[in-house]
Amino acid sequence: MTQPQTQSQTQSPAQNNRPAAKSRDKRTDLVGLSRNELGELLKDMGEPAFRTKQLWHWIYHRGETDFAKMTTIAKSMRETLSEQCVIRRPEISLEQTSRDKARKWLFAFPDGNEAETVFIPEDDRGAVCISCQVGCSLTCTFCHTGTMGLVRNLSAGEIVGQFMAARDSYGEWPSPSGTRLLSNIVMMGMGEPLINFDNVSKALKIIMDGEGIAISKRRITLSTSGLVPMMDRCGSELGVNLAVSLHAVTDQLRDVLVPINKKYPLKELLAACRRYPSANNARRITFEYVMLRGINDSPADARELLRMVKGIPVKFNLIPFNPWPGAPYQCSHADDIKRFSEILNDGGFSAPIRVPRGRDILAACGQLKSASTRDLDRLRAESQQRKAARETQHASTS
C-alpha cells in the first residue's frame, strides 16, 4: 500500500476510531450521504422523492458544488439547500505533478489531519489511489505508514471526496460515458480498507452508482493485508477486485513483514482467497509482493509461491522496494527481480514488475510519507506559484 503522510501524530486507542471533526460550517455536507440518506434529508425539507434523483445527478454526475447552478431544481429549493447544505471537497493543501505525469494531492480535513491521494496515468487512462485512514494500525515493517500508528478512520464523504477532487483537478465532469482519463480506482493509499469497511463500502457504492460517478466494480481494486473475515464480507457486499499484500511465502517471515499474519496465517488467508466470490480467470486476485533484497527474493521463494497459489485465479504484482528514511530493508537487485518474475511467468502466471511512478515528487509506493515531511511549507509555496502562473497564462489566452 502507498504511505501518505499526516501532520498529526499517533493518538490514544480511544481516539483511533473517532469520527471526523465537524467543520465550523454547520450546514450538512451532502457528499458521502447514501441515496436513502439524501432522500430522507429532502423528505424532511418537504421535497418530493424525485428531487433525490435530480440532486444526485448534479452532485455525482455533473460534479456541481453551487446549488444556484442546478437549473433543473426549483429556485426555492436551491435557496433552501444553500442555507442548510453544502457540497464539500477536501481542501488541497499541496498539489504536485511528476515529470512522468503522476499527480499527488495532500488533502486537509476540517480537524487538521491530512492524507495523500495519487493519480497514476497511462496513455489514455489511469488509476486514482485513494486513502481510507489517517495512518495505519497494522505496522507492516516495510511500510512507512506503519511507523505512524492509526490516527482515525476517514468518513465515506472524505473517501468519495478524494476522487471528486481529483476529477476537479482534471476537469473530468460531467461523468464521461465512454473513454475517461480517471478510469480506475485502487484502495491502496494510507490505511487498511477492511478495518474501515463500513465507510469504504458506503463510499464505493456511491462511486459505483450508475447515475453518478459510475465507476464499474470491475475497475475498482481494494487492497488488504489479510483481514480474513472481512475479505468474505467484501466479496459478498461489494464484489470489487481484490489485491492481497502477500510479501512472503512462510508464516515465519510474514509474521515479521505483515504482523496481522499472526492472527490470520497464510493457510487461512489463501483459503479466503479461494472463497472470494468474484475471483475467476477474467478477474484474478492480485498478490502484491514487495521485493526485499536477501529477504524474500530467491528463486526458491518464487517456486514456493507457485506451489502456494495452485488452484487460485491469481496474478502477481512485483513491487521494487522504495527505501524511506530509517527503513530496515533494501530493494532487490534488478536481475533478481527479473529472474523472480520469469519463474512465475514460466509457471503460467502473470507477474509484471511495477514501474515506480512519481519518484521525483516522492509519490512512488512507499515514499508518500517522506514527501509530506520534507520542507512542506516550501513545497506548498512552490505549488501555489505554479498554480498562479497557470491561471495567469489561461487568463491571457482567453
DOBA-707087 format. One record per residue: x, y, z of N, C-alpha, C in turn. Coordinates in steps of 0.05 Angstrom, whole numbers, plus 32768, in hexadecimal, padded with zeros to 4 digits. Example, Ala and Ser with C-alpha at 12.3 -4.5 7.8 and 13.67 -1.06 7.14 Angstrom:
BEGIN
81087F8E809C80F67FA6809C81087FBE809C;81017FD3808E81117FEB808F81028001809D;
This chain:
BEGIN
80117FE88000800080008000801180198000;8007802F7FF5801680477FF6801580538011;802780658017802B806F80328029808D8034;801180998032800E80B68035801480BF8052;801780D98055801F80E5806E800A80F78079;800980F980937FF8810C80A18009811C80B4;8001813480BB800F814480CE800A813B80EB;7FF3812C80EE7FED812481097FFD810B8111;80028107812A801180F081337FFD80DB813E;800880C481457FF880AE814F7FEA80B78169;7FD080B0816B7FC180B881827FB9809F8193;7FAD80A481A97FA5808E81BB7F91807C81AE;7F8F806281B67F7B805081AA7F5F805A81AA;7F58806981BF7F3D807481C17F37808881AA;7F4C8094819F7F4880A8818A7F49809C816E;7F538083816C7F59807881537F418077813F;7F29807081497F13806D81387EFE8084813B;7F07809A81467EF580B081497EEC80BA812D;7ED480C5812A7ECC80CF81107EDB80E9810A;7EDA80F080F07EE7810980E87EDA812080F7;7EEB813380FF7EE1814B810C7ED0815B80F9;7EBB816681037EA9817680F27EB5819280EC;7EB0819B80D57EB881B680CE7EA881CA80DE;7EB281E380E07EA381F880ED7E8A81FF80DD;7E8A81F980C47E7381FC80B37E5E81E780BB;7E4881EF80C67E3481DD80D27E2281D080BD;7E2581D880A47E1481CD808F7E1C81AF808A;7E0881A080817E0C8183807C7E1C817F8062;7E32817080647E41816A804C7E338152803E;7E2B815680257E1D814280167E2F812C800B;7E49813280087E5B811E7FFD7E5F81088012;7E5A80F0800A7E5D80D9801C7E4280CE8026;7E2D80DD80217E1280D280287E0A80BE8014;7DFE80A8801D7DF38094800A7DDA80A07FFD;7DD080927FE97DB7809B7FDC7DA0809C7FF0;7D9E808880017D89808880157D8C809F8028;7DA480A480317DA880BA80447DA280D58037;7DAA80D8801E7DA480F1800F7D8580F4800C;7D7880DE80067D5B80DE80047D4D80E6801D;7D5680DB80347D4B80E2804E7D4F80FF8054;7D66810A804E7D6C812680537D5981388043;7D558131802A7D43814280197D26813E8022;7D1F8126802B7D04812280357CFF8134804E;7D138136805F7D10814780767D0D8165806E;7D17816B80577D148187804D7CF9818B803F;7CEA8175803D7CD08177802F7CD181748011;7CE7816980077CEA81657FEA7CE1814A7FE2;7CD681487FC97CCD812E7FBF7CE5811B7FB9;7CDF81017FB67CF480ED7FB47D0580F17F9B;7CF980FA7F857D0880FD7F6C7D1F81117F6D;7D1E81237F817D3481367F857D4E81287F8C;7D4C81117F987D6581037FA07D7580FC7F87;7D6880F17F737D7580EA7F5A7D8281037F4D;7D7381197F4D7D7D81317F417D96813B7F4F;7D95813C7F697DAC81467F797DC481337F76;7DBF81197F777DD481057F747DE3810A7F59;7DD3810F7F447DDE81137F2A7DF1812C7F2A;7DE881417F377DF981597F377E1281557F48;7E1081477F5E7E2881447F6F7E3C81307F63;7E3281197F5A7E4581037F537E4880FF7F35;7E3681087F257E3981067F087E46811F7EFC;7E3B81367F057E46814F7EFA7E5C815B7F0B;7E5E81527F247E74815D7F357E6F81797F3E;7E5781827F3F7E51819E7F467E5281A27F64;7E5D81B87F6C7E5E81BF7F887E4D81D87F8F;7E4381E67F7B7E3481FE7F7F7E1681F87F7A;7E0681F97F8F7DEA81F47F8C7DDC82067F78;7DE6821F7F777DD982337F657DDB822B7F48;7DEE821A7F417DF182117F257DE181F87F1E;7DD381ED7F327DC381D57F2D7DA881DC7F21;7DA881E27F077D9281F07EFB7D7981DE7EF8;7D7B81C47EFB7D6381B37EF87D5481B17F13;7D5F81BE7F287D5381BD7F427D4681D97F47;7D2E81D87F537D2081F17F587D3182057F68;7D2E821F7F627D3E82337F6F7D3B82337F8D;7D22822F7F967D1D82307FB37D2C82197FC1;7D2D82027FB47D3C81EB7FC07D5A81F17FC0;7D6481FD7FAA7D8082047FA97D8882167FC0;7D7782297FC57D7C823C7FDB7D7D822E7FF6;7D6A821B7FFA7D69820C80137D8281FB8016;7D8A81EE80007DA281DD80017DBB81EE8008;7DBC82067FFC7DD3821780017DD5821F801F;7DBE8222802B7DBD822A80477DC48213805A;7DBC81FB80527DBE81E480657DD381D0805E;7DDD81D080457DEF81BB803C7E0881C6802D;7E1B81B5802A7E3481BC801B7E3D81A4800C;7E4B81A87FF67E5881927FE77E7681977FE9;7E8381887FFA7E9E818F80027EB2817B7FF6;7ECA81857FEF7EE181757FE77EF681787FFE;7F08816580017F1E816A80137F2F81808009;7F3B8190801A7F4B81A680127F66819C8008;7F6F81A77FF17F8981A07FE67F9E81B07FF4;7FAE81A380047FC381B080127FDC81B28001;7FE0819E7FEF7FF7819D7FDD7FF0818C7FC5;7FF781967FAD7FF381867F95800E81867F85;8017816F7F7D8030816C7F6E802C815A7F56;803981607F408038814F7F28805481477F21;8058812D7F1E807281227F18807A81257EFB;809481227EF5809D81227EDA8090810C7EC9;808880F67ED6807B80E17EC7805C80E47EC8;805380FB7ED0803781037ED0802680F87EE7;803280E97EF9802480E17F11801E80FA7F21;800780FB7F2E7FFF81137F3D7FF7810B7F59;8000811B7F6C7FFB81157F897FEF812D7F96;7FDA81277FA77FCD813C7FB77FD081357FD4;7FD781497FE47FD5814780017FBB81558009;7FA8814680137F8E8150801A7F8C81558038;7F81816C803F7F7D8174805B7F6081718062;7F5A816680797F3F816380837F3981778099;7F1F817B80A07F18819080B37F26818E80CE;7F2E817680D67F3A817480F17F59817780F0;7F64817F80D87F80818480D67F90816C80CD;7F84815480CC7F92813C80C27F94813E80A4;7FA8812F80997FAD812F807D7FB281138072;7FAB810F80597FB180F6804B7FB780FC802E;7FC680EA80217FCE80EE80067FC080DB7FF3;7FBC80E57FDA7FAF80D77FC57FC180DA7FAC;7FC480C57F9C7FD580C67F857FC680BD7F6C;7FCA80CB7F567FC080C27F3C7FD780B77F2C;7FD4809E7F227FE980917F137FE0808D7EF7;7FE9809E7EE47FDE809D7EC97FEC80897EB7;7FDC807E7EA47FE7806F7E8E7FE3807F7E75;7FE380737E5D7FE180827E447FC780927E42;7FB080847E467F9680917E437F84808C7E5B;7F8F80837E717F7F807D7E897F91807D7EA1;7F8680777EB87F9880767ECF7F88806F7EE8;7F96806B7EFE7F8A80627F177F8F80777F2D;7F7A807C7F3C7F7C808E7F537F7F807D7F6C;7F9580817F7A7F9C80727F927F9280827FAB;7F7E80767FB97F6F80857FCD7F76807A7FE9;7F77808C7FFC7F7B808580187F6180808027;7F61806F803B7F498069804B7F4C806F8068;7F65807580717F6A807B808D7F808090808F;7F82809E80A57F9980AF80AC7FAB809D80BC;7FC1809480B07FD3808280BE7FCA806580BA;7FD5805380C97FCE803680C67FD7802880E0;7FC8801480E87FCE800681017FDC7FEC80FC;7FE27FE480E37FEC7FC980DE800A7FC680E0;80197FDB80E180367FDB80E680467FC880D4;803F7FC680BB804F7FB680A8806B7FC280A7;80807FB280AA809B7FBD80AF80A87FC98097;809E7FC4807F80A97FD08066809A7FEA805F;80857FF1806E8073800680678077801F8079;807B8036806D8080804E807C80678057808C;804F805380828037805A80908035804A80AA;803F803180AA803E802180C2804D802D80DA;8060804080D5806E804D80EB805E806280F8;8047806980EC8036807F80F780228077810B;8018805E81098001805681187FE88061810C;7FD1805A81177FB78063810C7FAE807C811B;7FA88090810C7F9C80A981177F7E80A78117;7F7280A280FF7F55809E80FE7F4D809480E3;7F35808980E17F29808180C87F20809A80B9;7F208098809E7F1480AC808E7EF680A6808A;7EE680BA80887EC980B680847EC480AF8067;7EAC80A580617EA4809F80457EA780B88034;7E9F80CF803E7EA180E8802F7EBD80F0802A;7ECF80EB803D7EEB80F280397EF980DF8024;7EEF80C680237EF980B3800F7EEF80BA7FF3;7ED580BE7FF07ECA80C67FD77ED680E17FCE;7ED980F37FE17EE2810E7FDB7EFE810E7FCE;7F0F80FB7FD57F2980F97FC87F2780F57FAA;7F1580E37FA27F1280DE7F867F0580F57F78;7EF281027F857EE481197F797EF881307F75;7F0981347F897F1D81497F867F3181437F70;7F38812A7F6C7F4981227F567F3C81287F3C;7F2281237F3A7F14812A7F217F1381487F1D;7F1081577F337F1181747F307F2B817D7F24;7F4181717F2D7F5C81787F247F5F81747F06;7F52815F7EFC7F5581587EDF7F3D81627ECF;7F2A816F7EDC7F1381797ECD7F0281637EC1;7F00814C7ECE7EF381357EC27ED681337ECC;7EC781497EC97EAB814A7ECE7E9D81547EB5;7E84814C7EAF7E7581377EBD7E82811B7EB9;7E7881077EC77E8380EC7EC57E8380E37EA8;7E9A80DD7E9D7E9B80D47E817E8D80B97E7D;7E7F80B67E677E71809E7E617E83808A7E53;7E9880937E467EAA80827E387EC680827E44;7EDA80897E347EF5808A7E3E7EF8809F7E53;7F0580997E697F0A80AC7E7E7F2780A97E87;7F3480BF7E8E7F4F80BF7E977F5180B27EB3;7F4180BB7EC67F4080B07EE17F2E80977EE0;7F3980817ED57F28806A7ECE7F2680557EE4;7F3A80557EF67F3B803F7F0A7F3F804B7F26;7F38803C7F3A7F3D80437F567F4B802C7F64;7F5F80327F737F6C801E7F837F6C80287FA0;7F6080187FB17F61801E7FCE7F7B80137FD9;7F9080227FD37FAB80197FDB7FBB80307FE8;7FAD80457FF07FBB805B7FFD7FBF8055801B;7FC0806A802A7FC4806880477FAE80578054;7FB6804480647FA3803580757F9B801A8069;7F8D800B807A7F837FF080737F657FF2806E;7F5C7FF080557F407FF4804E7F2C7FE2805E;7F347FC980647F227FB780717F1E7FBD808F;7F307FCD809B7F2C7FD680B67F177FEC80B7;7F167FFC80A17F028012809F7EED800A808A;7EE47FF1808B7ED47FE680757EB97FF48072;7EAB7FFB80887E91800780857E9380218075;7EA68032807B7EA9804B806C7EB380468050;7EC68034804C7ED0802D80327EBA80228020;7EAA8010802B7E948004801C7E8080198014;7E78802B80267E65804080207E708052800A;7E8A8059800C7E96806B7FF87E97805D7FDC;7E9F80447FDC7EA180367FC27E8680327FB5;7E71802D7FC57E56802A7FBA7E4D80457FAD;7E54805B7FB97E4E80757FAD7E5D80787F93;7E7780717F937E8780737F7B7E7E80617F65;7E73804A7F6C7E6A80367F577E4E803C7F4D;7E3F804D7F5A7E2480537F517E24805C7F34;7E14804F7F237E1480547F077E09806F7EFE;7DFB807D7F107DF080977F0A7E0180AE7F15;7E1980A77F1E7E2A80BB7F297E4680B97F1E;7E5980B37F307E7580B17F277E7980997F15;7E6B80837F1A7E68806D7F087E82805F7F01;7E9380597F157EAA80487F117EA2802B7F16;7EA5801A7F037E9D7FFE7F067EAE7FF07F1B;7EA27FDC7F297EB07FCD7F3D7EC87FBE7F30;7EC77FB97F167EDD7FAC7F087EF57FBF7F05;7EF17FD87F0A7F077FEC7F087F0F7FF67F24;7F077FE87F397F0E7FEF7F547F1D7FD87F61;7F337FDD7F6D7F437FC97F7A7F477FD17F97;7F417FBF7FA97F457FC47FC67F5C7FB37FCF;7F6F7FBF7FDD7F877FB17FE67F857FAD8004;7F8B7F95800D7F8A7F8E80297FA47F7F8031;7FAB7F82804B7FC27F7480557FB97F58805F;7F9F7F52805F7F967F3780657F847F34807D;7F707F46807F7F5C7F4380947F477F2F808A;7F4C7F1680907F3D7F0080837F1F7F028086;7F137F07809D7EF57F08809F7EEA7F1E808E;7EF77F35808C7EED7F4B807D7EF17F47805F;7F037F3580577F067F2F803A7EED7F228030;7EE17F1080407EC87F0380397EB27F188036;7EB17F2B80487E9C7F3F80477EA07F52802F;7EB87F59802A7EBE7F6A80137EB57F5D7FF9;7EBA7F437FF67EB27F357FDE7E947F337FDB;7E867F2F7FF17E697F2C7FEF7E5A7F477FEB;7E657F5C7FF87E577F767FF87E607F887FE1;7E797F867FD97E837F997FC47E8B7F8B7FAA;7E987F747FAC7EA07F667F947EB57F747F83;7EC47F877F8F7ED97F947F807EF17F827F7E;7F047F8A7F6E7F1C7F7A7F6B7F2C7F7B7F85;7F397F657F8B7F487F627FA47F667F607F9F;7F757F6F7FAE7F927F6D7FAF7F9B7F667FCB;7FAD7F547FCE7FB77F4B7FE87FD47F517FEB;7FDC7F5F80007FF87F65800680047F4B8012;80117F3C8001801B7F22800980387F248014;804B7F28800380677F30800A80787F1A8016;806D7F02801C807D7EED802780707ED28022;80807EBD802280767EA2801C80767E908035;807F7E9B804C807E7E8C806580717E9D807B;80637E90808D80587E9E80A4806E7EAC80B5;80847E9E80B7809A7EAA80C780A37EC580BD;80A67EC880A380AE7EE2809880977EF58097;807F7EEB808F80687EFE808D80607F0980A8;80647EF980BE805F7F0480D9806F7F1D80DE;80867F1F80D280987F3780D680907F4D80C3;808C7F4680A980867F5B8095806A7F668098;80577F54809D803A7F5B809E802F7F4F80B8;80327F5C80CF802C7F5080E9800F7F4680EC;7FFC7F5080DB7FE17F4580DD7FE07F2780D7;7FF67F1E80CA7FF97F0180C37FF87EF080DD;80007EFB80F380007EEB810C7FE37EE48114;7FD07EF4810C7FB47EEF81117FA77EDF80FB;7FAE7EE580E27FA37ED880CB7FB97ECD80BA;7FC47EB680C07FDC7EAB80B27FD67EA48095;7FEB7E9D80877FE97E99806A7FD37E858062;7FD17E6F80717FBD7E5B806A7FA17E66806A;7F9A7E77807E7F807E83807F7F7D7E98806A;7F927EA880657F917EBC80507F8C7EB18035;7F9B7E9C802E7F987E8F80147F7D7E828011;7F727E7780267F577E6C80257F427E81801F;7F467E99802C7F337EAF80277F357EB9800A;7F4D7EB87FFE7F507EBF7FE27F427EAB7FD0;7F437E927FD77F357E7E7FC77F177E817FC9;7F0D7E8C7FDF7EF07E917FE37EE77EAA7FD6;7EF87EBD7FCF7EEF7ED77FC77EDD7ED57FAE;7EC47EDE7FB17EAF7ED77F9D7EB47EE17F81;7EC07EF87F7D7EC37F027F627EDD7EFA7F55;7EEE7EEA7F637F077EE17F577F037ECC7F42;7F0D7ED17F2A7F0C7EBD7F157F237EC47F01;7F257EB67EEC7F3B7EBA7ED97F3A7ED67ECC;7F227EE17ECA7F207EFC7EBF7F257F127ED4;7F207F0C7EED7F247F1F7F037F357F127F19;7F4E7F117F137F607F037F267F677F147F3E;7F6C7F077F547F767F147F6C7F937F1C7F67;7F9B7F347F707FB67F3D7F6D7FC57F387F87;7FDB7F2B7F867FED7F287F9D80047F3C7F9A;80047F507FAD80197F647FAD80317F597FBC;80487F5D7FB080607F517FBB80777F657FB9;807E7F727FCF80947F857FCF80AE7F767FD0;80C17F7E7FBF80DA7F707FBB80F07F7B7FCE;80F77F6B7FE1810A7F727FF681247F627FF4;813A7F707FF181537F637FEB815B7F4F8001;815F7F367FF881687F21800A81547F18801E;813B7F22801C81267F1B803081117F088023;81077F10800C80F07F00800180F37EFD7FE2;810B7F017FD7810F7F037FBA811E7EED7FAD;81207ED67FBA81307EC07FAF811F7EB07F9B;812C7EA17F89811E7E8E7F78810D7E7A7F87;81177E727F9E81087E5F7FAF80ED7E6C7FB8;80EE7E867FC080D67E947FC780C27E947FB0;80CC7E997F9880BA7E9A7F8180AD7E7F7F7C;80BD7E6A7F7E80B17E4F7F7A809D7E487F8F;80A27E517FA8808F7E4B7FBD80757E5B7FB9;80777E737FAE805F7E827FA6804E7E727F93;805B7E677F7F804C7E577F6B803D7E407F78;80497E337F8C803C7E1D7F9A80257E277FAA;80297E3E7FB880147E497FCA7FFA7E507FBC;7FFD7E5B7FA47FE57E677F977FD77E547F85;7FE07E3B7F847FD37E287F727FB57E277F77;7FA67E2A7F627F897E297F647F7C7E447F69;7F8B7E597F6C7F807E747F717F847E857F57;7F6E7E917F4D7F727EA37F367F817EBC7F3E;7F9A7EBE7F397FAB7ED27F447FBF7EDE7F30;7FC77EF67F357FDD7F027F277FEE7F107F3C;80077F167F35801A7F227F4880217F3E7F3F;80267F4E7F5380307F6A7F4E804A7F6C7F5E;80607F6B7F51807A7F6C7F5E80827F897F61;80877F927F7A808B7FAE7F8080A87FB27F8A;80B97FBF7F7A80D37FC67F8480D17FD87F9D;80DF7FD17FB280DD7FE07FCB80E97FFC7FC7;80DA80107FCF80E3802C7FCF80EC80337FEC;810680367FF1810F803B800C810480558017;81018056803180F9806F803F810C80728057;810E808A8062812180908077811E807C808E;8133806E80958133805B80AB8128803F80A4;8121803B808A811680218082812B800B8087;81227FF4809181347FDE8097813A7FCC8080;81307FD3806881337FC28050813F7FD18039;81497FC1802581527FCC800C81437FBE7FF6;81427FCC7FDF81347FC07FC781457FAA7FBC;81387F957FB381457F7F7FA581547F897F8D;81697F7B7F8581787F827F6D81657F7D7F54;81697F8D7F4081577F8B7F2881587F707F1C;81707F637F1B81727F487F0F81627F347F1F;81627F377F3A81537F257F4B81357F287F47;812C7F417F44810F7F467F4081077F3A7F25;81187F3E7F1081127F337EF681107F157EF7;81237F087F0481237EEB7F06810A7EE17F15;81037EEF7F2A80EB7EE87F3A80D27EE97F28;80D07EFE7F1880B97F017F0680B97EEB7EF1;80D07EE47EE780D17ECF7ED280C87EB57EDD;80CF7EAE7EF680C67E957F0180A87E947F04;809C7EAA7F0C807F7EAB7F0E80727EAA7EF3;807D7EB87EDF80737EB77EC480747E9A7EB9;808B7E8D7EBD808E7E727EB3807A7E5F7EC1;80727E667ED9805E7E567EE780417E5B7EDE;803E7E6D7ECB80247E737EBF80157E8B7ECB;80247E9C7EDA80177EB37EE780227ECD7EDC;80117EE17EDB801A7EFC7ED480287F087EEC;80407F137EE8804F7F1E7EFF805F7F367EF6;80517F4C7EEE80607F647EE5806E7F717EFC;80847F7F7EF580937F8E7F0980897FAB7F08;807F7FB47F1E80747FCF7F1F808A7FE47F19;80837FF67F078096800C7F01809080237F14;80A3802B7F25809E80417F388095805A7F2A;808080677F34807680807F28807880967F3D;807E80AE7F33807E80C67F44809480C77F58;80AB80BB7F5280C180BB7F6680CB80D77F6B;80CB80E97F5680D681037F5A80C581157F6C;80AC810D7F71809B811B7F84809581097F9C;80A580F47F9F80A280E17FB5808580D67FB7;807B80CE7FA0806080C27F9E806080A57F98;807880997F968079807C7F918071806D7FA9;806B80537FA5806380427FBB807880427FD1;806F80497FE9808280498000808F80648005;808A80787FF4809780927FF7808580A88000;806B80A48001805980BA8005805C80C78021;806180B88035806580C5804F807D80D7804F;809380CE804280AA80DF804180A580F98032;809480F8801E808E8110800E80818125801F;8071811E80338063813180428072813C805A;80898131805F8098813A807680B0814C806E;80B5814D805480CD815B804B80C581788042;80CC818A805380C981A7804D80AD81AC8040;809881A5804F807D81A78044807581C4803D;807E81D7804E807781F38048808381FC802D;809B81F4802780A881FB800E809981EE7FF6;809281D57FF9808481C77FE4806981D47FDF;805B81DC7FF4804181E87FF1804482037FE2;805882137FEA805D822D7FDD806282297FBF;807382167FB9807A82117F9D806182087F8D;805181F77F9A803981EE7F8C802682057F87;802382187F9A8011822F7F96801C82417F80;803682447F7F804282557F6A803C82497F4E;803F822E7F4B803982227F32801C82247F2A;800A82217F3E7FEE82247F397FE782407F30;7FF382547F3D7FEE82707F357FF782757F19;800E826A7F128019826E7EF7800782627EE2;7FFC824A7EE87FEA823D7ED57FD0824E7ED2;7FC682597EE87FAE82697EE67FB382827ED6;7FCA828F7EDA7FD182A77ECB7FD382A17EAE;7FE0828A7EA77FE382837E8B7FC8827D7E7E;7FB6826F7E8E7F9C826A7E837F8C82837E7E;7F8E82967E917F7F82B07E8E7F8982BF7E76;7FA382BE7E707FAE82CD7E5A7FA782C27E3F;7FA082A87E3E7F99829B7E257F7A82997E21;7F6C82A17E367F4E829F7E347F4382B67E23;
